[in-house]
């Protein structure tokens, strides 16, 4: 008999590994940038190099862990909300069908550890995992949905993530512009 909760820890492991991949790249970049500014040599006088690198790695890992955990929470909510709107499933069978998609993120998070040398490859691996999971999600739930419901489900996801990305980009640009405008130049 197959246990339905056998893969329940895969999302946590995936978040940990993706966070580690992005943290390794980001901490290496931050230390290199601090070295160019001359801050790193001053820090080395008070702390050991390995202590600085481990602290930077842990802080970056923690930030990315929180970011990916928030993405997971938002994605799960949107998946279940879209099933609420477009699926006639009352028992949660659709959710059980898509649980196997956690393998996609687990395998790509392992690949991301190898891809953390270059940011474009690392981001590409993450977005490829998201697209693969989206296709897997649509494939698994489309068996029980009508064609208009599948189209509505796809449009719901595309519209939400499009608006979400645009809103975050707009907020970041507004913040950046206000910081630049406040500089005495």
ROSE-4610 file (N, C-alpha, C; in Angstrom, 1 decimal, always signed):
// ROSE-4610
residu = [X/X/X/X/X/X/X/X/X/X/X/X/X/X/X/X/X/X/X/X/X/X/X/X/X/X/X/X/X/X/X/X/X/X/X/X/X/X/X/X/X/X/X/X/X/X/X/X/X/X/X/X/X/X/X/X/X/X/X/X/X/X/X/X/X/X/X/X/X/X/X/X/X/X/X/X/X/X/X/X/X/X/X/X/X/X/X/X/X/X/X/X/X/X/X/X/X/X/X/X/X/X/X/X/X/X/X/X/X/X/X/X/X/X/X/X/X/X/X/X/X/X/X/X/X/X/X/X/X/X/X/X/X/X/X/X/X/X/X/X/X/X/X/X/X/X/X/X/X/X/X/X/X/X/X/X/X/X/X/X/X/X/X/X/X/X/X/X/X/X/X/X/X/X/X/X/X/X/X/X/X/X/X/X/X/X/X/X/X/X/X/X/X/X/X/X/X/X/X/X/X/X/X/X/X/X/X/X/X/X/X/X/X/X/X/X/X/X/X/X/X/X/X/X/X/X/X/X/X/X/X/X/X/X/X/X/X/X/X/X/X/X/X/X/X/X/X/X/X/X/X/X/X/X/X/X/X/X/X/X/X/X/X/X/X/X/X/X/X/X/X/X/X/X/X/X/X/X/X/X/X/X/X/X/X/X/X/X/X/X/X/X/X/X/X/X/X/X/X/X/X/X/X/X/X/X/X/X/X/X/X/X/X/X/X/X/X/X/X/X/X/X/X/X/X/X/X/X/X/X/X/X/X/X/X/X/X/X/X/X/X/X/X/X/X/X/X/X/X/X/X/X/X/X/X/X/X/X/X/X/X/X/X/X/X/X/X/X/X/X/X/X/X/X/X/X/X/X/X/X/X/X/X/X/X/X/X/X/X/X/X/X/X/X/X/X/X/X/X/X/X/X/X/X/X/X/X/X/X/X/X/X/X/X/X/X/X/X/X/X/X/X/X/X/X/X/X/X/X/X/X/X/X/X/X/X/X/X/X/X/X/X/X/X/X/X/X/X/X/X/X/X/X/X/X/X/X/X/X/X/X/X/X/X/X/X/X/X/X/X/X/X/X/X/X/X/X/X/X/X/X/X/X/X/X/X/X/X/X/X/X/X/X/X/X/X/X/X/X/X/X/X/X/X/X/X/X/X/X/X/X/X/X/X/X/X/X/X/X/X/X/X/X/X/X/X/X/X/X/X/X/X/X/X/X/X/X/X/X/X/X/X/X/X/X/X/X/X/X/X/X/X/X/X/X]
num = [1/1/1/2/2/2/3/3/3/4/4/4/5/5/5/6/6/6/7/7/7/8/8/8/9/9/9/10/10/10/11/11/11/12/12/12/13/13/13/14/14/14/15/15/15/16/16/16/17/17/17/18/18/18/19/19/19/20/20/20/21/21/21/22/22/22/23/23/23/24/24/24/25/25/25/26/26/26/27/27/27/28/28/28/29/29/29/30/30/30/31/31/31/32/32/32/33/33/33/34/34/34/35/35/35/36/36/36/37/37/37/38/38/38/39/39/39/40/40/40/41/41/41/42/42/42/43/43/43/44/44/44/45/45/45/46/46/46/47/47/47/48/48/48/49/49/49/50/50/50/51/51/51/52/52/52/53/53/53/54/54/54/55/55/55/56/56/56/57/57/57/58/58/58/59/59/59/60/60/60/61/61/61/62/62/62/63/63/63/64/64/64/65/65/65/66/66/66/67/67/67/68/68/68/69/69/69/70/70/70/71/71/71/72/72/72/73/73/73/74/74/74/75/75/75/76/76/76/77/77/77/78/78/78/79/79/79/80/80/80/81/81/81/82/82/82/83/83/83/84/84/84/85/85/85/86/86/86/87/87/87/88/88/88/89/89/89/90/90/90/91/91/91/92/92/92/93/93/93/94/94/94/95/95/95/96/96/96/97/97/97/98/98/98/99/99/99/100/100/100/101/101/101/102/102/102/103/103/103/104/104/104/105/105/105/106/106/106/107/107/107/108/108/108/109/109/109/110/110/110/111/111/111/112/112/112/113/113/113/114/114/114/115/115/115/116/116/116/117/117/117/118/118/118/119/119/119/120/120/120/121/121/121/122/122/122/123/123/123/124/124/124/125/125/125/126/126/126/127/127/127/128/128/128/129/129/129/130/130/130/131/131/131/132/132/132/133/133/133/134/134/134/135/135/135/136/136/136/137/137/137/138/138/138/139/139/139/140/140/140/141/141/141/142/142/142/143/143/143/144/144/144/145/145/145/146/146/146/147/147/147/148/148/148/149/149/149/150/150/150/151/151/151/152/152/152/153/153/153/154/154/154/155/155/155/156/156/156/157/157/157/158/158/158/159/159/159/160/160/160/161/161/161/162/162/162/163/163/163/164/164/164/165/165/165/166/166/166/167/167/167/168/168/168/169/169/169/170/170/170/171/171/171/172/172/172/173/173/173/174/174/174/175/175/175/176/176/176/177/177/177/178/178/178/179/179/179/180/180/180/181/181/181/182/182/182/183/183/183/184/184/184/185/185/185]
x = [+0.8/+0.0/+0.9/+0.6/+1.4/+0.9/+1.8/+1.5/+1.4/+0.3/+0.1/+1.0/+1.6/+2.4/+3.9/+4.3/+5.7/+6.5/+6.0/+6.7/+6.4/+5.8/+5.4/+6.6/+7.8/+8.9/+9.7/+9.4/+10.1/+10.0/+8.9/+8.9/+9.9/+10.0/+10.9/+12.3/+12.7/+14.0/+14.3/+13.4/+13.6/+13.8/+13.0/+13.2/+14.6/+15.0/+16.3/+17.5/+17.3/+18.4/+18.4/+17.2/+17.2/+17.7/+17.4/+17.9/+19.4/+19.9/+21.4/+22.0/+21.5/+22.1/+22.1/+21.0/+21.0/+21.8/+21.9/+22.7/+24.2/+24.6/+26.0/+26.4/+25.6/+25.9/+25.9/+24.9/+24.7/+25.8/+26.1/+27.1/+28.5/+28.8/+30.1/+30.1/+29.0/+28.9/+29.0/+28.4/+28.4/+29.8/+30.5/+31.9/+32.8/+32.6/+33.4/+33.2/+31.9/+31.6/+32.2/+32.1/+32.6/+34.2/+34.8/+36.2/+36.6/+35.8/+36.1/+35.9/+35.0/+34.7/+35.8/+36.5/+37.5/+36.9/+35.7/+35.1/+35.5/+35.8/+36.1/+37.4/+38.4/+39.7/+39.6/+38.7/+38.5/+37.8/+36.9/+36.1/+37.0/+38.0/+38.9/+39.8/+40.0/+40.8/+40.1/+38.8/+38.0/+37.5/+37.2/+36.6/+37.4/+37.3/+38.0/+37.3/+38.1/+37.5/+36.4/+36.6/+35.6/+34.4/+34.6/+33.5/+32.6/+33.2/+32.5/+31.7/+32.4/+31.8/+30.6/+30.8/+29.7/+28.5/+28.8/+27.7/+27.0/+27.7/+27.1/+26.2/+26.8/+26.0/+24.8/+24.8/+23.7/+22.6/+23.0/+22.0/+21.4/+22.2/+21.6/+20.6/+21.1/+20.2/+18.9/+19.0/+17.7/+16.8/+17.4/+16.5/+15.9/+16.7/+16.1/+15.1/+15.4/+14.5/+13.1/+13.1/+11.8/+11.1/+11.9/+11.4/+10.7/+11.4/+10.9/+9.7/+9.8/+8.6/+7.4/+7.6/+6.5/+5.9/+6.8/+6.4/+5.6/+6.0/+5.3/+4.0/+3.9/+2.6/+1.6/+2.1/+1.3/+0.9/+1.8/+1.5/+0.5/+0.7/-0.3/-1.7/-1.7/-3.0/-3.7/-2.9/-3.4/-3.9/-3.1/-3.5/-4.8/-5.0/-6.2/-7.4/-7.1/-8.1/-8.6/-7.7/-8.1/-8.9/-8.5/-9.3/-10.7/-10.8/-12.1/-13.0/-12.4/-13.2/-13.6/-12.7/-12.8/-13.0/-12.8/-12.9/-14.3/-14.8/-16.0/-15.7/-14.4/-13.9/-14.3/-15.0/-15.4/-14.5/-13.8/-13.0/-11.6/-11.0/-9.6/-8.8/-9.4/-8.7/-7.7/-8.1/-7.2/-5.9/-6.0/-4.8/-3.9/-4.5/-3.7/-3.0/-3.6/-3.0/-1.8/-1.8/-0.7/+0.5/+0.3/+1.4/+2.7/+2.6/+3.8/+4.7/+4.1/+4.9/+6.0/+6.0/+7.1/+8.4/+8.4/+9.6/+10.3/+9.5/+10.1/+11.0/+10.5/+11.2/+12.4/+12.2/+13.3/+14.5/+14.2/+15.3/+16.0/+15.2/+15.8/+16.5/+16.1/+16.9/+18.2/+18.3/+19.7/+20.5/+19.9/+20.6/+21.0/+20.2/+20.6/+21.8/+22.2/+23.4/+24.6/+24.5/+25.5/+25.5/+24.3/+24.2/+24.4/+24.8/+25.0/+26.2/+27.0/+28.2/+27.8/+26.7/+26.3/+24.8/+24.5/+23.1/+22.1/+22.4/+21.5/+21.1/+22.0/+21.7/+20.9/+21.2/+20.5/+19.0/+18.8/+17.5/+16.7/+17.4/+16.8/+16.3/+17.1/+16.8/+15.5/+15.4/+14.3/+13.0/+13.1/+12.0/+11.5/+12.5/+12.2/+11.4/+11.8/+11.1/+9.7/+9.5/+8.1/+7.3/+7.8/+7.1/+6.8/+7.7/+7.5/+6.4/+6.4/+5.4/+4.0/+4.0/+2.7/+2.1/+2.9/+2.5/+2.0/+2.7/+2.4/+1.0/+0.9/-0.4/-1.6/-1.4/-2.5/-2.8/-1.8/-2.0/-2.8/-2.4/-3.0/-4.5/-4.7/-6.1/-7.0/-6.4/-7.3/-8.0/-7.6/-8.3/-9.8/-10.0/-11.3/-12.1/-11.5/-12.1/-12.5/-13.5/-13.9/-12.9/-13.0/-12.1/-12.2/-13.4/-13.5/-12.9/-13.1/-12.5/-11.0/-10.4/-9.0/-8.4/-9.1/-8.7/-8.9/-9.9/-10.1/-9.0/-8.7/-7.6/-6.3/-5.9/-4.7/-4.7/-5.8/-5.8/-5.8/-6.4/-6.4/-4.9/-4.2/-2.8/-1.9/-2.1/-1.3/-1.6/-2.9/-3.3/-2.8/-2.9/-2.4/-0.9/-0.1/+1.3/+1.8/+1.1/+1.5/+1.3/+0.1/-0.2/+0.8/+1.0/+1.9/+3.3/+3.9/+5.2/+5.3/+4.2/+4.2/+4.1/+3.3/+3.2/+4.5/+5.1/+6.4/+7.5/+7.5/+8.4/+8.2/+6.9/+6.5/+6.9/+6.7/+7.1/+8.6/+9.3/+10.8/+11.3/+10.7/+11.1/+10.8/+9.6/+9.2/+10.2/+10.5/+11.5/+12.8/+13.3/+14.6/+14.6/+13.5/+13.4/+13.4/+12.7/+12.6/+14.0/+14.7/+16.1/+17.0/+17.0/+17.8/+17.5/+16.2/+15.7/+16.2/+16.3/+16.6/+18.1/+19.0/+20.4/+20.8/+21.7/+22.2/+23.2/+22.8/+23.7/+23.7]
y = [-1.2/+0.0/+1.2/+2.2/+3.4/+4.4/+5.0/+6.1/+7.4/+8.1/+9.4/+10.5/+10.3/+11.4/+11.1/+10.1/+9.7/+10.9/+11.7/+12.8/+14.1/+14.1/+15.4/+16.3/+15.7/+16.5/+17.1/+16.7/+17.1/+18.6/+19.3/+20.8/+21.5/+21.0/+21.6/+21.4/+20.2/+19.9/+20.8/+20.9/+21.7/+23.2/+23.7/+25.1/+25.3/+24.3/+24.4/+24.4/+23.5/+23.4/+24.6/+25.1/+26.3/+27.5/+27.6/+28.7/+28.6/+27.4/+27.3/+27.6/+27.2/+27.6/+29.1/+29.7/+31.2/+31.9/+31.4/+32.0/+31.8/+30.7/+30.5/+31.5/+31.7/+32.7/+34.1/+34.5/+35.8/+36.2/+35.3/+35.6/+35.7/+34.9/+35.1/+36.4/+36.8/+38.1/+39.3/+39.2/+40.2/+40.4/+39.3/+39.4/+40.0/+39.6/+40.2/+41.7/+42.1/+43.5/+44.3/+43.7/+44.3/+44.4/+43.5/+43.5/+44.6/+44.8/+45.9/+47.3/+47.4/+48.6/+48.9/+47.8/+48.0/+47.7/+47.2/+46.9/+45.6/+44.6/+43.3/+43.2/+44.0/+43.9/+44.5/+45.5/+46.0/+45.0/+44.2/+43.2/+42.1/+41.7/+40.6/+40.9/+42.2/+42.6/+42.2/+42.2/+41.9/+40.5/+39.9/+38.5/+37.7/+36.4/+35.5/+35.5/+35.1/+35.1/+34.0/+32.9/+31.8/+32.2/+33.0/+33.4/+34.4/+35.3/+36.3/+35.5/+34.6/+33.9/+33.0/+32.4/+31.5/+32.4/+33.5/+34.4/+35.0/+35.4/+35.9/+34.8/+33.6/+32.5/+32.2/+32.2/+31.9/+33.0/+34.3/+35.4/+35.3/+35.1/+35.0/+33.8/+32.6/+31.4/+31.7/+32.4/+32.7/+33.6/+34.6/+35.5/+34.7/+33.9/+33.1/+32.1/+31.5/+30.5/+31.2/+32.4/+33.1/+33.4/+33.8/+34.2/+33.0/+31.8/+30.7/+30.0/+30.1/+29.7/+30.5/+31.8/+32.7/+32.3/+32.1/+31.7/+30.4/+29.5/+28.2/+28.4/+29.2/+29.5/+30.2/+31.1/+31.8/+30.8/+30.0/+29.1/+28.0/+27.5/+26.5/+27.1/+28.4/+29.1/+29.3/+29.7/+30.0/+28.7/+27.6/+26.3/+25.8/+25.9/+25.5/+26.4/+27.7/+28.6/+28.4/+28.1/+27.8/+26.5/+25.6/+24.3/+24.6/+25.5/+25.8/+26.5/+27.3/+28.0/+27.1/+26.3/+25.6/+24.1/+23.5/+22.0/+21.7/+20.5/+20.1/+19.0/+18.8/+17.8/+18.3/+17.5/+17.8/+17.1/+16.1/+15.3/+15.6/+16.4/+16.7/+15.8/+15.0/+14.0/+14.8/+15.9/+16.7/+17.1/+17.5/+17.8/+16.6/+15.5/+14.3/+13.9/+14.2/+13.8/+14.7/+15.9/+16.8/+16.8/+16.0/+15.9/+15.4/+14.5/+14.0/+15.0/+16.2/+17.3/+17.8/+17.4/+17.8/+17.2/+16.1/+15.5/+16.5/+17.3/+18.2/+19.2/+19.8/+20.8/+20.2/+18.9/+18.3/+18.0/+17.5/+17.2/+18.4/+19.5/+20.7/+21.5/+21.3/+21.9/+21.3/+20.0/+19.4/+19.9/+20.0/+20.6/+22.0/+22.8/+24.2/+24.3/+23.3/+23.3/+23.3/+22.6/+22.6/+23.9/+24.5/+25.6/+27.0/+26.9/+28.2/+29.0/+28.5/+29.2/+30.5/+30.4/+31.5/+31.9/+33.1/+33.5/+33.2/+33.5/+33.2/+31.7/+30.8/+29.4/+29.0/+29.6/+29.3/+29.8/+31.0/+31.5/+30.7/+30.3/+29.5/+28.1/+27.5/+26.2/+26.4/+27.5/+27.7/+27.9/+28.8/+29.1/+27.9/+27.1/+25.8/+24.9/+24.8/+23.9/+24.4/+25.8/+26.3/+26.0/+26.2/+25.9/+24.4/+23.5/+22.1/+21.7/+22.3/+22.0/+22.5/+23.7/+24.2/+23.3/+22.8/+21.9/+20.6/+20.1/+18.9/+19.1/+20.2/+20.6/+20.6/+21.3/+21.4/+20.0/+19.2/+17.9/+17.0/+17.0/+16.1/+16.5/+17.8/+18.2/+18.3/+18.4/+18.5/+17.2/+16.1/+14.9/+14.9/+15.7/+15.8/+17.1/+18.0/+19.3/+19.3/+20.2/+20.5/+21.4/+21.6/+22.4/+23.9/+24.4/+25.8/+26.0/+24.9/+25.0/+25.0/+24.2/+24.2/+25.5/+26.1/+27.4/+28.5/+28.4/+29.3/+29.2/+27.9/+27.6/+28.2/+28.0/+28.5/+30.0/+30.6/+32.1/+32.6/+32.0/+32.4/+32.5/+31.4/+31.3/+32.4/+32.5/+33.4/+34.9/+35.2/+36.5/+36.8/+35.9/+36.2/+36.4/+35.5/+35.6/+36.8/+37.1/+38.3/+39.6/+39.7/+40.9/+40.9/+39.8/+39.7/+40.2/+39.7/+40.1/+41.6/+42.1/+43.5/+44.4/+44.0/+44.8/+44.8/+43.7/+43.7/+44.5/+44.4/+45.1/+46.6/+47.0/+48.4/+48.9/+48.2/+48.6/+48.7/+47.8/+47.9/+49.1/+49.4/+50.6/+51.9/+51.9/+53.1/+53.4/+52.3/+52.4/+52.9/+52.3/+52.6/+54.1/+54.5/+55.9/+56.9/+56.5/+57.4/+57.5/+56.4/+56.5/+57.3/+57.1/+57.9/+59.4/+59.7/+61.1/+61.8/+61.0/+61.6/+61.8/+61.2/+61.4/+62.8/+63.4/+64.8/+64.8/+64.8/+64.8/+66.1]
z = [+0.0/+0.0/+0.0/-0.8/-1.0/+0.0/+0.7/+1.7/+1.0/+1.2/+0.5/+1.0/+2.1/+2.7/+2.5/+1.7/+1.5/+0.9/+0.1/-0.5/+0.1/+1.3/+1.9/+2.3/+2.4/+2.8/+1.6/+0.4/-0.8/-0.9/-0.7/-0.9/+0.1/+1.3/+2.3/+1.8/+1.4/+0.9/-0.3/-1.2/-2.4/-2.0/-1.1/-0.7/+0.0/+0.8/+1.4/+0.4/-0.6/-1.6/-2.6/-3.0/-3.8/-3.1/-1.8/-1.0/-0.9/-0.7/-0.6/-1.9/-3.0/-4.3/-4.5/-4.3/-4.5/-3.4/-2.2/-1.2/-1.5/-2.0/-2.4/-3.4/-4.4/-5.5/-4.9/-4.2/-3.7/-2.6/-1.8/-0.8/-1.4/-2.4/-3.1/-3.9/-4.5/-5.1/-4.1/-3.0/-2.0/-1.4/-1.2/-0.6/-1.7/-2.9/-4.0/-4.1/-4.0/-4.1/-2.9/-1.7/-0.5/-0.6/-1.2/-1.4/-2.4/-3.4/-4.4/-3.7/-2.8/-2.1/-1.0/-0.6/+0.4/+1.8/+1.9/+3.2/+3.7/+2.8/+3.3/+4.0/+3.6/+4.3/+5.7/+5.9/+7.2/+8.1/+7.5/+8.3/+8.7/+7.8/+8.1/+9.3/+9.6/+10.8/+12.1/+12.1/+13.3/+13.3/+12.2/+12.1/+11.1/+11.3/+10.4/+9.0/+8.0/+6.6/+6.6/+7.2/+7.1/+8.0/+9.0/+9.8/+9.1/+8.3/+7.5/+6.4/+5.8/+4.7/+5.1/+6.3/+6.8/+7.3/+7.9/+8.4/+7.2/+6.1/+4.9/+4.3/+4.2/+3.6/+4.4/+5.7/+6.5/+6.3/+6.3/+6.2/+4.8/+3.8/+2.4/+2.3/+2.9/+2.9/+3.6/+4.7/+5.5/+4.7/+4.0/+3.2/+2.0/+1.3/+0.2/+0.7/+1.9/+2.4/+2.7/+3.2/+3.5/+2.2/+1.2/-0.1/-0.8/-0.9/-1.5/-0.7/+0.6/+1.4/+1.1/+0.9/+0.6/-0.8/-1.7/-3.1/-3.0/-2.2/-2.1/-1.6/-0.5/+0.1/-0.9/-1.6/-2.6/-3.8/-4.2/-5.3/-4.9/-3.7/-3.2/-3.1/-2.6/-2.5/-3.8/-4.8/-6.1/-6.8/-6.6/-7.2/-6.6/-5.3/-4.6/-5.0/-5.1/-5.4/-6.9/-7.8/-9.2/-9.2/-8.4/-8.4/-7.8/-6.8/-6.3/-7.3/-8.2/-9.2/-10.4/-10.8/-12.1/-12.0/-10.8/-10.7/-10.0/-10.4/-9.8/-8.7/-8.5/-7.5/-6.1/-5.3/-4.0/-2.9/-3.3/-2.3/-2.3/-3.1/-3.1/-3.9/-4.8/-5.6/-6.6/-7.1/-7.9/-7.2/-6.0/-5.2/-5.0/-4.8/-4.6/-5.9/-7.0/-8.3/-8.6/-8.1/-8.5/-7.4/-6.4/-5.4/-5.9/-6.9/-7.5/-8.2/-8.4/-9.0/-8.1/-6.8/-6.0/-6.4/-7.1/-7.6/-8.6/-9.3/-10.3/-9.6/-8.5/-7.8/-7.0/-6.5/-5.8/-6.7/-7.9/-8.8/-9.4/-9.7/-10.2/-9.1/-7.8/-6.8/-6.6/-6.9/-6.9/-8.0/-9.2/-10.3/-10.1/-9.3/-9.0/-8.2/-7.4/-6.7/-7.7/-8.8/-9.8/-10.6/-10.8/-11.6/-10.9/-9.6/-8.9/-9.3/-10.2/-10.6/-11.4/-12.2/-13.0/-12.7/-12.5/-12.1/-13.2/-14.4/-15.5/-15.5/-15.4/-15.4/-14.2/-13.0/-11.8/-11.9/-12.4/-12.5/-13.6/-14.6/-15.7/-15.2/-14.3/-13.8/-12.9/-12.1/-11.3/-12.1/-13.1/-14.0/-14.8/-15.2/-16.0/-15.1/-13.8/-12.8/-12.6/-12.6/-12.4/-13.6/-14.8/-16.0/-16.2/-15.8/-15.9/-14.9/-13.7/-12.7/-13.2/-13.8/-14.3/-15.3/-16.3/-17.3/-16.7/-15.7/-15.0/-14.3/-13.6/-12.9/-13.8/-14.9/-15.9/-16.5/-16.8/-17.4/-16.4/-15.1/-14.1/-13.8/-13.8/-13.4/-14.6/-15.8/-17.0/-17.4/-16.8/-17.0/-16.5/-15.5/-14.9/-15.2/-16.0/-16.3/-17.8/-18.0/-19.4/-20.0/-21.3/-22.1/-21.6/-21.5/-21.0/-19.5/-18.7/-17.4/-17.4/-18.3/-18.4/-18.9/-19.9/-20.4/-19.3/-18.5/-17.4/-16.3/-16.0/-15.0/-15.5/-16.7/-17.3/-17.3/-17.7/-17.7/-16.3/-15.4/-14.0/-13.5/-13.7/-13.3/-14.0/-15.3/-16.0/-15.6/-15.4/-15.0/-13.6/-12.7/-11.3/-11.3/-11.9/-11.8/-12.6/-13.7/-14.5/-13.7/-13.1/-12.2/-11.0/-10.4/-9.3/-9.6/-10.7/-11.2/-11.5/-12.2/-12.6/-11.3/-10.3/-9.1/-8.3/-8.2/-7.5/-8.3/-9.6/-10.4/-10.2/-10.3/-10.1/-8.7/-7.7/-6.3/-6.2/-6.8/-6.7/-7.5/-8.7/-9.4/-8.7/-8.1/-7.3/-6.2/-5.5/-4.4/-4.9/-6.0/-6.5/-7.0/-7.6/-8.1/-6.9/-5.9/-4.7/-4.0/-4.0/-3.4/-4.2/-5.5/-6.4/-6.4/-6.3/-6.2/-4.9/-3.9/-2.6/-2.4/-3.3/-3.2/-3.5/-2.7/-3.0/-4.1/-5.4/-6.5/-7.2]
